[in-house]
Amino acid sequence: MLPSMKNLQLTAVGGKGSAENSGEEEERLLGGYDRERVPNLRRIQVKVTGMTCAACSNSVESALRSTDGVVEASVALLWNKADVCYNPALVSDEEIITAIEDSGFDAEVLPETSSSHNRTLIGQFTIGGMTCAACVNSVEDILRRLPGVRKAVVSLPTSLGEVEYDPECITKDHIVNAIEDAGFEASFIQSNEQDKLVLGVIGIASETDVYMLETTLPILNGIRQFSFDRASKQLELHYDPEVTNARMLVDQIESSCFGKVKLMVKNPYTRMASKDLESSNTLRLFTTSLFLCVPILFTQFVCPHIPLLYSVIVRRCGPLQMGDWLNWIMATIIQFFVGKRFYVAAGRALRNGSTNMDVLIVIGTSASYFYSVWALLYGAMTGFWLMPYFESSAMLITFVLFGKYLECLAKGRTSDAIKKLVELAPATAIMLIKDKGGKVNGEREIDALLIQPGDMLKVIPGSKIPADGVVVWGSSYVNESMITGESAPVLKEVDSVVTGGTINLHGLLHIKASHVGANTVLSQIISLVEAAQMSKAPIQKFADFIASIFVPSVVTLGFLTFTGWYLAGLLGGCPEEWLEDNSNYFVFSLMFAIAVVVVACPCALGLATPTAVMVATGVGANNGVLIKGGEALERAGKINYVVFDKTGTLTQGKPTVTTTKCFSGMDRGEFLKLVASAEAGSEHPLAKAVLEHARHFHFFDEPTSMNSYSWLHDVSGFLAVPGQGIQCIMNGKKILVGNRKLMVDNSVVIPEHSENFVRELEENANTGVLVACDNELIGVLGVADPLKREAAVVIEALVKMGVTPVMVTGDNCRTAEAVAKQVGISDVRAEVMPAGKADVISSLQKGGNVVAMVGDGINDSPALAAADVGLAIGAGTDIAIEAADYVLMRSSLEDVITAIDLSRKTFARIRLNYVFACGYNVIAIPLAAGVLFPWMRIRIQPWIAGACMALSSVTVVCSSLLLRQYRKPRLTTLLEITVD
């Protein structure tokens, strides 16, 4: 799982050198590090003076590489610089300098720049050829052993790997090479670097066009490096974001090439919506194998019943019959051409010291094929003909490929959620062009990925909003169901916030882009969902352990099966009538052993957890619940306590002033003006409520005064006291606005009648805000935050689900207890400071309880992080959302129920998958070994065993896909309420 996907760049990156020699030198400096495991590597750059030719640079390189502890060294002659990667436990900087000086050159270590020091990248790679959990473990182990790799996570269902690495020690190309050296296919997709751009180039028709492009790029400002791939017509740019930006680069390149080329930004996420090549290749292999199997089956089962055809296939052609030659040729093509992928995959697994499903397939099919070849040759030489089993090996490979094809189709559907999210983003946008006076004088259609913050965009009715922003002109209803799950259209007017990917229904809108690229809500949702699908749930460790011992155990069982049956036959334990015509005890035993090896399936175990997690995270996103990983999903299914923040979580977060009481005889308007002036500098929701109430009291709804503060008094010395209130100086007087503790700490006496008034407010679920001037209490305001309409029902539903609700708030005890009574919460923790909320979480976790925290504000972040499961209200702050494990996009408490219910159903499905995967092997392997054969004559032919093995994986994936039918629980059902 990614440490943070928030700033993920949505452009594929990578590439080779520049068109200039210096760029080639830089590429050579950054490349070529050894891939053996060396802990705590360090990289330094050394200035080397005195080099005059290539022989000098080679001499320096040789001196460095011969130094004990140096992993790799590269020297750039033009830059007079050496790049050294070494183990500081074995060699020091001084010893490296000495080695260079001993070779006859002067050297000094260059200081590290702050921008590159300790910088890591998160790269995403496609990995092909993985078939089971053993393959995943093998690839992860290879990646984690690479120098400079901090973390590596590989997902079997998505065929993706995410690698956190230090670009100073290893490059993306070396990571790809390491994966390919292990026998798997690999390609780089993207990383979180912010200064790279990949463009598709249209209009390149000749070498002259290529020359024009490559001579134009070096003269443009801000381009550091570029690489153009002639085959894919793809241009990769490395640029300085402080000098230029993506749209400026595209415009400059197109204009410099006189409009001959057209550039399109490549979005790597579109691969999610493209057709899966693996499924199409598997289908091609399956159809080929099936076509070749038909003649084998025809000669074996049909021709003996048709005299004319039978006479043809039994005709001699050399030492063998025509039918034998035909079967041998067809089976050979299937075994070594169609089945080549299994041999390749098995070979790389064994080369890496691991085993997987392909090893079992190769053992089973090879045993059947080579025995059949031996049987034919033995018959040709001795005249004693044994029964060949070419149809077993051919049919086995055919059924395995068929199962693989179905599995690919099923796995492809598990990522439908991301495909749908990717398709939400529009391809283009209409940008409004303004003159110097700010008047619109034109418009231009641009690539949506080239939108910049501050751009003015036109959104016509029926089109998708291209970026997050604010409406500056017009009004319309917008369908936001694809983002929030809320079906009702939302009215958007001037100053309303809009989200990219949502649909403008009726009116014309002009919006000002605020967040673009990786910072949009849609991009962050895609990143969160993909990161969650990449993550591993703790329960996956069970499958990883089984996978590590599965294949050796099955091979051992196969050998024991063969030995047992063969010895039983030799010792007279197997009657000869059990044998088929032209068979013997060796073949009889071999068929049982092949069936055991082939019927066993480690793939079902490896797919049981990740496919369910993938589907669940996608279903959650479709229902407005973003899940950040499999670990959070697993913990959420075990929740015992849910802790709610009060303000903005149980309540609407829009407090209003309900009562104003002035004790000093001051005019109410002047009193409200004084309090509003003091609170104007505070960001607290209660402060905003007081300010709005005072503004409305003085100006009603005059729009000209809504955002103007000229009517307020000037204040100085403003100070916000956490958990108490604020204090400031106004007209030379000390003003205090806050709760009792603020008054007590400043020696303000609260008269009994004032205390009684405040107590009455609190007992009615109002918060009492006390106001003092020069340490004398002058008034009280009652502020109430209405409860969310679903709060009480959700709390009752949680209790019915066996979850204990708890409310924690910084408000006073009476107000907190009054609110808790309204919603039905009995466990209340009041007057808790922000830091104390985490302590409440810790106290509840004692005894092994799983505690969830639901909050929305900055002050909730420590508690969200401390909880076993943090659920952030989507309308809350970015900090709260970053600290949480779940994000509730709709800000509805009903989604707390959805999150817990979805988690429980997901892990019930995972457990069912494991029961099936384990149960299948527990039942199928003994049956294949023939435990029932002596009594019931039940046995599994090898080709039937192959079909069972292939379909077992498909069954597990289809079981996970049933989660797509998930529907949010109806509260009426949970509460057992009958609706007429």
N, C-alpha and C positions, 0 to 999 in steps of 0.2 A: 504494500500500500504506500502511496506517496505521502511524504511528510506533510506537504501542503500543496494542494492542487489549485489554490486560488489564483496564482499568477502564471498558470500554465500558458505558454505561448502557443498559439494555434497555427504556426507555420513550421513546416518541416525544415530541418536544418542539416548541415553537413556539407561535404564537398571537398575538393582538392584544391590545391594551390591557386595562386593568382595568375594572371597573365604575365605578370612581371617576375623577374628573377628573384627579387627579394621575397615575394610571396612563396616561391618554391622553396627558398631557404627556410622560411618559417615553418612550412609544412614538414620539412625534413627534421627541423628541431623538435617538433611536437610528436614525431612518430617513432616507432620501432622499439617500444619497451618490451622487455622480456615478460613472459606471462607466467613464470613460476611464482609460487606464493612467497612473498617477502613482506613481513609485517612492518608497519611504521615507516614506509618509504618517504624520502624527502627529495625535493627537486630544487636545484639552484641553477642560476645562470652565471657564467664566469666570463669576464672580459679577457680576451687573449690578444696580446699585441705581439707583432713580429712575424705573423704569418704572411707569406707572399704568394703561395701557390697551393694547388690541391695536395701536393706532397706534404706541405706543412700541416694542413688540416688533418690529413690521414695520420701523420705522426702524433698529433695531439690526441686524436681519437684512440689510437693504439695504446698510448700511455695511460689514458683514463680507463680503458676497458681492461687493462691488465692489473689495475689496482683492485685489491681485495675489498669487496663491499660495494663496488660500483655496479649497478644493475644494467645501466645503459648510458651511453654518451653519444651526443651528436654535436658536430662542430660546423658552424656556418662561416665560411671564409669571408664572404662579403660583409657580414655583420661583425666580424672579429669577435664572435661569441660562441661559447660552448654551453650546451644544455646537458646537465648531469642529473641522473636519477640514481640515488644511492641509499644504502641502509646506514643510518647514523650510528647504529650499534657497532658497526664494523669499521667505519672510516669517518674521519672528520673533515670539515671544510679545509682546514690547514693542510691535511695530507693530500687532498685533491689539488690544492694550489701547488704544493711541493712537487707532485707528479708532473704537472704541466711545466713547471720551471725546470725540472730535471731534463725535460725533453728539449730545452733551449729556448723557451718563450716566457714572456712576462704574463702574469695573471693576477686578477683580483675578482672577488665575489661581488656581483652586482646586488644592490639592495632590492628586497622584494617590494613590489607595489601593493598597496592596500587593496586594490581592486581584484587582484588575482590571488591574494593570500587566503588560504583555506576556502577557496571557492569550489563548490561542488555543483554538478549538473545532474538532472534527472532525465535520463534518456529512455525512450520507448522503442522497442524492437519487436518485429514479427518473428516468430520462431516456428518453423514448419517441421513436420516429421515426428512430433510427439504423439504417443498413442496411449499412455497410461501414467499413473502417478510416479512410477519408477523413472520414466523419461523426465518428468518435471523435476524430480529430486536430483537427477544427474545433471541437468542443465543448471539448476540453481547452485549446485556444488562447484561446477566449473566456473561460473561467473564469480562466486564469492572468493575463489582462490586467486583471482586476477589482482595484481598490484594496483592499488588506487580505487578499487571497487569497495564502497562502503556498505551497500545493501543491494540485494537482488531478489525480486519476486517474479515468479513465472506462473501464468494461468493456463491450464490445459484447455478449458472450453473456448477461450478467446484466442489461443495460440499467440499470446503476447507476453513480453517480459519487460519489466521496469527496473532500471539499473541506476542507482545513485553512485556517481563516480567522480573522481578528481581529474579534471581535464589536463592538469599539469603532469599527471603520472601515466595516464592512459587515454587513448582516443576512442571515439565510437567505432572507427574502422577496426581497431584491435579487438574490441568486444565482439563485433560481427565475425571476425576471423576466428576467435576462440570458440564461438558457437559452431561455426562451420567445420573447424578442425575436429570437433567432437562428433561430426557426422550429421548434424542437423542443418536445416536451411535457416538463414537469418538475413534480415534487412533492417536498416534504420528507418524509423518513422519521424520522430520529432524529439526535441528536448525543450527545456524551459529557458534557453538562451533568448535574449530579447533583441539581438542585433542581427538576425539572419532572416532572409526572405527567399522563398522558393517560388519561381514564376514559370508558368507554361508559356512557351513562345510560339506564336502563330505567324506564319509568313516567311519562315526560313525555307528557301527553295534551293539554294546553291551555296557553294563555298564562298562566293562573293558576299552573300548575305551574312554568313558566319563571320567573315573577316570584318565587315562593316560593324557588326555588333561588338566584336571583341576589341576593335580599335576605338569604339565610342565609349565603352565603359570606363577605361582607366582615366579619362579626362574629366569625369563627372565628380563633383565635390561630394565627399562623405563616403565613397565606396572604398572599403579597405581591401576587399578580396572578392574574386568572383570565379565561377566555374560554370562552363556551358557543356551540357551533355548532348552531343549531336544525335544520338540514337533516340533518346526520349524527348529531345527538344525542350529540355528543362534547364532553366538558368537559376543558379544559386548565388545570392549576394550576401556579403558580410559588410555591414555599413555602420557608420558612427551615428547613433541616434541623437547626439547633441548637435549634429550638423544638418542632418536631413531626416526625412521620414519615408515610409513606404510609398505613399501616394506621390510624393514629390519625385521619388526615384522612378516610378513607373512613367510619370508624365515626361520627365527629362529623357528617359531612354526612348520612348515612342517618338518624341519630337526630334531627337537627335538622329533617329533612323528615318526621318522624313515620312513618318506614318506607314512605313513598309511593314513593320512588325506590330503585332498586337500582343500585349502581355496580360496574363490572367494569374491571379494569386492562387496557389495551390493550398487547399485546405486538407490536411492529413486526415481529418475526421470523416471525410467523405468515403474513405475506405470501408467504414462501417455500413454504409448504405449500398456498397457495390456488391456484385455477385461473388460468392465465395468460390475461388478457383479450386480449392481443395475438393469441394463437392463435385465440381464438373469433371475434374481429373479422375476422381474415384468412380464416377458414373461411366466414364469412357472405358476404364479398365474393367469394370464389372460387365458391361455389355460385350466387350471383346472376349472376356473369359466365358461368358454364357454362350456366345456364338460358337466358340471352340469346343465347349462341353457337349453341344448337341450331337456332333458325330460320334463322340465316345459313348454317350447314352444310347444313341440309335443303334450302334453296332452291338452294344451289350444286351439291350433289352428288347429291341424291336426286330432287328434282322433275323434272329433265330426263329421267329414265327412267320417269316416270309421266305419260302424256299428259294426263290430266284435271287434275292439279295443275300441270303445266307450262303448260297453257293459261291457268290463273289467274294465275300469276306473270308471264307475259309480256303480260298485258292492260295497255293503256295507262291511266294515271291522271294526266292532265295531261301534262307533258313527259316523264315517266319511266314505266317499267313498275312494276307492283305489287311485283315482287321487289326492284327497286332501292330503292323507298321503304322496304320492310321492312328490308332490309339496312342502309340508311343510318340509320334510326331505332335499330335494335338496336346498331349499331356506335357511334353517338353516345352512347347511354346508357353503354355499356361504357367508351368512351374518356374521357368527362368526368365521369361520376358514380362508376362503380366505380373508374376509374383516377385519380380526383382526388388520391389520396394520393401518386401518383408525381409529379404536377405540383407539389403543395405541397412535397414533399421536394426536388425538383429546384430549385424557386424559392429555397428558403432556402439551399441549397448555393451557388447562384450568387450570391445576395445576400451571403454570407459570403466570397466569393472563392475557393470550392473547388468541386470536382466529385465526383460519386459515381455509383453504379450507376443511381440514379433518372434522372440526366441522360441516360444512354445509353438507358434504356427510353423516356423521353419523346421523344427524338430519333427513335428507330426507329419507335415506334407513330405518332407525329404525322406523320412522313413518309409512312407507308403510308396513314393515314387521310385526310390532306389531299390526297394525290395522287388517292385514290379519289373524293373529293368533286369535285376539279377535273375528273377524267375524266367523271363524270356530267354536270356542268354544260357541259363542252366538247361532249359528245355531244348534249346537249339543244339547244345553240345552233347547232352546225354540222352535225349529222346524222352525223358520223364518230365512231362509238362505240369507246372504248378499254376495256380490261379493268380494272374496279375491283378493289381488293384489300382490301375491308372485312374479309374473313375473316382476313387476315394480322394486322391490328392487334388484332382481337377475340381471336383465338386466342393471340396473343402475350401480351396482358394476362392471359388466363385461365391460361396455363401458368406465367407468372411468379408469379401469386397462389398457384397450386397448390404451386409450389416453395417459396414463402415460408411457406405453412402447414406443409409437411413440415419446413422448417427450424426453425420455431417449436417444433414438437413435439420435434424432436431436441435443440434447445438447452435445452428445458425439462427433458429427462432428464439433462443434464449437471449440473444443480443438485440431483439427487436426494439426494445425500449430506447437504446442509444441510437439506433437507426432512425426512429421516429423523431427523436430530439434533434438529430443532425438535420433532418429534412425541414425542421421548423425555420431554420435560418434562411432568409431570402438571399438570392444570388446577387442581386443588384439593388441600388438605392438611387433615389432622385435627390440630388444635392442642389439647393438653391444658391444662386450666385448673386451677391450684393455689390452695389457700388460703394464708394467711399462714404456716402451719406447714409448707408444702411438700407437703402431701398433695393428691393429685389428687381434685378434687370435680366434674369435668365435662369435657366436650370440645366443640369447636366446629369446624365446617368453614369454612375460609377460602380465599381465592384464593391459589394458590401463589406469586404474585408479591408478596404482602403479608407473606410470612414475614420475621421479623426475627431477627438473631443472638441466640441465647439461648433462642429458643422451644423448648418441649418438644413433640415431634410423635409421633403414633401411626402406625405403619406396619403395616397388616394384611397377612396372607399374600396373595400374588398382586398386590399393588399396587406402584406405583413410589415410590421414595424421593424426597420432594419437594425436598430441599435437602442440601447437604453438611453433615455433622455427625459426632457421636460417639454410639455406642450407650451408653445409660445403664441400660437394663433389657432382658432377654430375649436370645435367641440364635436365629440363623437362617442359612440359606445364601442368598447373594445372587448373582444373575446379573449379572456386570459385563462381559459380552462386548461390549455396545454401546459401552462406553467404552474398554476395554483390548484388545479383540479376543481375549481369553482365554476359551475356551468353558467351562472347568470352573468350577462354582459355588464361591464363596469363603465360608468360615465366618465369621460376624460374631458376636462376643460383646461383653460389657461392655468399654468403652474402645476397641473397634474403630472405625476410621474408615470411614464410608460416603459414597458419592458420589451426588448427585442424579441422577435419571434411570435408575438401575439398578433391578432388579426384586427385591423380597423374595419368596422362593420359598415357604417353609413356615411359619416361626415368626412370632410377634408381637414387634415391636420398638418400644421407645421411644427416640427419638434427640433429642439436643440440637443444634439448628442452629448451625453455626459460620460458614458462608459462604453468602450468599444473593445473589439478583439476578445482577449482572454478575460477581461474584466467585466463582461456582460453577465447578467444573471443566467442566461441560457448556457453560455460557455462554462460557467462555474458549475451548473447543474450537470452538464455532460461530464465534466472533469470529476465531480464527486461520484457520479454513478459508475464511471469507468474505474475510478480508484477503488470503489467498493467491490466491483466485480473482480478486480485483480487481487484483492486481499484474501487471506486464508483465515477461516474460522478455526478456533482451537480444536474442534472435533476432527478436523482434517488430519491431525497428527496420527489418529488411529489408522486412517487409510495409508498414510505414508509409511507407517511401521509395517503394516501388512504387505504393502507393495515391495518392501525391501527383502522380505523372506519368501514371498509367494512363489515366484518362478522356480527357485532352487527346490522348494518343497514339492512343487508339482512334478518337476522332473524326477525327483527321488521317488515320489509315489508311482510315477509311470514305470520306472525301472523295477520297483518292488512288485508292481502288478505283473509285468512281463515275467519276472523271475518266478513269482508264485505260481502262475498258470503253467509256465513251461515245466517247472519241477513237478507240479501235480500231474501233468500229462505223462512225463517220463516214469513217474512212480505208480501210474495206474489210477490216479485219482480222477481222471477225465475220461469217460467212455468215448470210444471212437465215433459213435453216432453223433456226438456233439460237433464233429468236424464237418466242414463243407466238402463237396466233391473236389478232388485234386488238391486237398489242403493237408496240412500237418500241424503238429503241436506248436512249432515255431511261429507259423503264420497266425494260428489261432490266438496265441499269447500276444503276438505283435499288434494285432488289431485292437485288443483290449488296452494295451499300453498307449497306442496312438490316440484312442478315444479319450483316455484320461488326460493326456497332455493337451489335447485340442479343446476339450470341453471346458477346462478351467479358464476363468476370465478375470484378470486383474483390473481390466478397464472399468467395469461396473463400479468397483470400489473407488477408483480414482475420480469418477464422475459424480458420485453420490452427493458430495458436498458442494463443489464449485458450481455445478449447473443449477442447483436449488438456490444458492446465494445470488447467482446472476439473475435468475428470474425474479426473485424476491426484491432485489434492489430496483429492477425495472418496474415491477408492479408498484412498489412504493413511490417511485418518481411519478408514475401516472396518477397516483392518488394524492399527490402533494406532500409526500413524506420522503425526504432524502436521507438515505442511510449511508454512513461513511465507511462501512466495512463489515466483513463477516464476523469479526470478533464482537463488535457492538450488537450485531443482529443476534448472536448467540446469547449474549448477556441479557438483552432485553426480554428474551423469552423466560427468564428466571427472576424477573423483578418481584420483590416483596413489598417495597416501599416506593411511593412517588412523592417527592417533596416539591411543593408549589411555591414559587414566589407570589406575593399578593399583587402588587401594582403592575399592571400591564400583562399579567398572566391569568390570574383569576378574574381580575377586573379589566375593564376596557382600556385602561391606560390613558383615559381622557377625563381627568378629574375636573369638577366644576365647583365653584363657590356656592354653597347653599345658604349660608348664614353669615351676616356681618354684625358684630356687636362692638360698639365703641364705649369705653368706660370713662373717657376724659372730657366728654362734652364736645369733642371735635366734630366738625361737620363730616357726614359720612363720605361725601365726595372727596374731601381733602384727606380723610383717613385712607381711603382706597388709593389715592394718588401717592401718598407717602409710602404705603406698603408696596405698590407696584414699582415705584422708583427704586426701592431697596432690592426687590426681587428681579429687576430687569437683567442683572448680570448673571443670574443663575440658570442652569440648564435643567433643574429638577422639574418633573411634571407638575408638582404642586405650585411651584413658582410661576410656571407658564399659565396655570389656571387662574391664579390671582391676577396676573398681568392682563389676561384676556377679559376677566370680569371687570376690572377697573376701566379698561379701554371701552368696553361695551357700555358701562355706566355713564361714561362721559360723552361718548361719540355715537353710541348705538352701532349701526352697521355702515357708517360712512366709509367707502373703500379708500378714500385718500388718506385716512388716518390709521389704516389697519397696521401698516408696518412702520409707522413713524413714531419715534420716541421723543419728539421735540417737546411734548406736553409734560414730560416727566421732570422731576427735580434732578439736579446734578448731585452725584454721590462720589465719595472718595473712600479709600481704605476698605474696599470691598473684600470680604473674606468669607469663604464657604467653609463651614465646620461640618465634617462628615458625620452623618447620623443625627445632627442636631438642628441645623438651619444656617442662617447667614447673619453677618453683622457688617455695618458700614457707618460712615460719617455723612450726615446730611444737614446742611446749614449749621455746621458746627456742633450738631447733636449726635450722640451715639444711638444708632437704631439697631435693635435686635428683632429678628423674625425667625421663629422656630418652635421647638417643642419645650416641654417643661425643663428638660435637662439643660438646655441652653440658658433658660432663665435662672435656674438654680446656680449654675456655674458662674453666672455673672451677677449673683447676689440680688436678683430681682425678686421681690416679694409678690406672691400670687395671693390676692385676697380670697376669702372663703367663697364669696358670691361668684367670683370669676372661676374658681376651681369647680364649683357646682355646675356652672354653665358649660365648662369644658367637658366634665364628666358626662353630662347629659348628651352632648354631641357625640362623644365616643361610644356611648351605649347604643346610639342609633347608627353606628357604622360610619360616622363622620370623623375626619381627622381634625383635631383642634390646632390651629396655627396661632400662636401667641405673639403679640407685637408689643415691644417696649421701647420707650424713648427716654434716654438718659436714666436708665435703670428703674423706670417706672412703667408698670403695665398699663397700656392705653387702649387695648382692644384685642378681640379674638375673631378669627374667621373660621367658619366650619367648611371643610372641603370634603366632598364625597366623590368617590370613583365608582361608577355603576359596575355591577358585576356583569360578566359576559352571560348572555342568555342561556348558554349551554352548560355553565359551570356546575350548577347543582346536579344536573342529570349525569354529567361525566363523573363526578365524584361518587355518586351512588352506583354507577356502572362499574367503577374500579373496585368498589367494595364487593360487588357481586362476583367480580373476577378473582377475588382473593388477594387484592392489593390494598395495602393500608395507605391512605392519603395523609400527608402532613403539610401544614402551611408554615412557612418561615417568612418573617417580615421585620423590617426595621421600625414599623409603626408601634404605637403604644398597645398595651395589653388589652384594654377595653375595646378599642377599635378592631384589633385583630380578632378578638373572640367574637365580636358581633358579626364580622364578615364570615368567620369560620362557621358560625351557627347558621347563617343564611345558606351556605353551600353544603353543610353537613359534615364538616371536618371536626373531629374531636381532639386531635393532637395539634396544638398550636404552639409555635415558638416565636414570641414577640420580642421587640426591642433588640433584635439581633443586628449587629454591625455587619457590613459586607464581608469582612474577613471571618466573622463568626459563623457565616452560613456553611463554610467548608467544615467547620468543627461539628456542626449539627449533622452533616452528612457522615462524618467519621464515626460519630457516636451511634448512628443508626446501623452502620456497617458491622458493628461488633456482633459476634455470634454468627458471622457468615452470611448476613442478609445482603441481598442485591438491591442497591438503592439507585433510583433514578431522580434526576433533578430537572424541573421544567422552569425555565426562566427566559428573560428577554433583554436584560440590561447589562451594562458594563459591570455593575456591582454583583451580577450573578456569575460572572466568568470563573472566579475561583471555585465556586460550588459546582458549576457545570463540569469543570475539569476534575474535581475531587470525586464526583459521583461515578458509580460503575457505568451508568448510562446517562449522558447529558442530552436533554431535548431542548433545542432553542426555538423560540417562536420566530417565525420567518420575518416578521416585521420588526424584529429587534435589531440590536446593533451588530456590526460586522464582527466585533470582538467576541460577543456571546456566541454567534454562529460558528466562529472559528474554533471555540473551545468545546463545542458540543459534538456528540456522536450522531444525533438525528437533528434534522432541520425541518420544522413544520411550516411549509410554505404558506398555508392559508391563515396562519395565526389562530387556528381554531383548536380548542381543547379537545374536540372530538377526535382529532388526529393523534392524540396521546393514546386513546383506545385503539386506533388503527395500528399505530406503531407496535404496541404490545401484542395485539392479536395477530398481526402479520408475522412477527417474530416467532410467536408460539407455533403458528401453523407451518412456518418454514422449517423449524427444527423438528416438528413432528414428521414432516415430509422427508427430511434428511435421515431421521431414524428409520423411517419406513424403507428408504432407499438402501440403507445399510443392512436392514433385515433381509431385503430381497437379494442384495448382492452376496451377502454371506450365506444366506439360506440356499441360494442357487448353487453355489460352489459346494456347500456341505451335502446337498442332495445329489447334484449332478456327478460329482467326481466318484462317489461310491457306485452309482449306477453304471457309469462308464467303465469302472474297474470290474464290473460283473458280479457284485455281491449277491444279486438276486438270480443270476443265471442258473446256478445248480438246481434251484427249486421251481422258478417260474419261467425260465428260458428268456428272461428279459435282458437285452443288451442294446447298447447304443453304437450304431455304425459310425465310423470316423466322420463321414460327410454330414451325418445328422448331428454329431457332436459339434462340428464346425458351425452349423446353422444355429444351434442352441447358444453357443458362445457369442456369435455375432449379434443375435437378437437380445441377449441379456443386457448389453450396453444400451441398445436402443430403448429397452423397457425402462431402464433407470432414468435416461434423459427424458423420455415421455412422461414418466412419473413427476419429474421436476417441472415439466411444462404444464402440468395440471394446475400449478400455482397461478398460472395466468388467468384462471377462472376465479381467482380470489375476488371477493366483494367485501367492501367495508362493512363491519358489523352494524346493524341497526340498533340504536339505543333502545328502541321499543322492545326488541327481542331480548337484549341484555337485562332489561328491567322487568321483563315479562308483563308489559303493559298491553292491554287489548285496545286496538284502535278500531272504532266502529266505521 
